[in-house]
Amino acid sequence: MKFGEALEIMRNGGKIKVPEWNGYWFKNGADIWVHTYDGKEFVQTDMGWNNAYIWRTDWEKAN
């Protein structure tokens, strides 16, 4: 799916990822958070926003 669809999933409390990630993104308040494969969590802006991700079309809902 495209990022706009994935963003809507996050707005509704869901988690999203791209296939090669073992972690996921989720929304908490106004912020987008990252949950990494090793259990760490941080606000997406803490690592710098990578605009290349928003152009991907292989977003999927994470469990």
C-alpha positions as semicolon CSV with decimal commas, in nm:
position;residue;x (nm);y (nm);z (nm)
1;M;0,000;0,000;0,000
2;K;0,104;0,363;-0,038
3;F;0,218;0,574;0,258
4;G;-0,108;0,770;0,270
5;E;-0,299;0,447;0,333
6;A;-0,040;0,338;0,589
7;L;-0,067;0,674;0,765
8;E;-0,441;0,627;0,794
9;I;-0,381;0,290;0,963
10;M;-0,155;0,464;1,216
11;R;-0,415;0,737;1,272
12;N;-0,657;0,459;1,365
13;G;-0,418;0,304;1,617
14;G;-0,248;0,050;1,388
15;K;0,117;-0,025;1,322
16;I;0,289;-0,018;0,984
17;K;0,610;-0,146;0,831
18;V;0,784;-0,229;0,507
19;P;0,864;-0,594;0,431
20;E;1,231;-0,597;0,527
21;W;1,176;-0,434;0,868
22;N;1,157;-0,642;1,184
23;G;1,018;-0,338;1,365
24;Y;0,732;-0,101;1,288
25;W;0,605;0,257;1,307
26;F;0,308;0,368;1,514
27;K;0,141;0,694;1,611
28;N;0,135;0,818;1,970
29;G;-0,042;1,150;2,005
30;A;0,088;1,382;1,734
31;D;0,415;1,192;1,692
32;I;0,516;0,896;1,480
33;W;0,721;0,649;1,681
34;V;0,954;0,369;1,574
35;H;0,965;0,033;1,750
36;T;1,291;-0,137;1,650
37;Y;1,363;-0,508;1,612
38;D;1,545;-0,506;1,948
39;G;1,258;-0,343;2,139
40;K;1,381;0,017;2,148
41;E;1,132;0,295;2,081
42;F;1,188;0,655;1,980
43;V;1,014;0,942;1,805
44;Q;1,075;0,923;1,429
45;T;1,224;1,275;1,419
46;D;1,490;1,165;1,669
47;M;1,664;0,974;1,389
48;G;1,585;1,224;1,115
49;W;1,303;1,191;0,868
50;N;1,387;0,991;0,558
51;N;1,150;1,116;0,289
52;A;1,239;0,821;0,064
53;Y;1,013;0,600;0,276
54;I;0,698;0,797;0,193
55;W;0,735;0,709;-0,177
56;R;0,735;0,335;-0,117
57;T;0,431;0,139;-0,227
58;D;0,498;-0,178;-0,028
59;W;0,383;-0,061;0,315
60;E;0,195;-0,323;0,514
61;K;0,009;-0,348;0,840
62;A;0,228;-0,482;1,121
63;N;0,104;-0,728;1,382
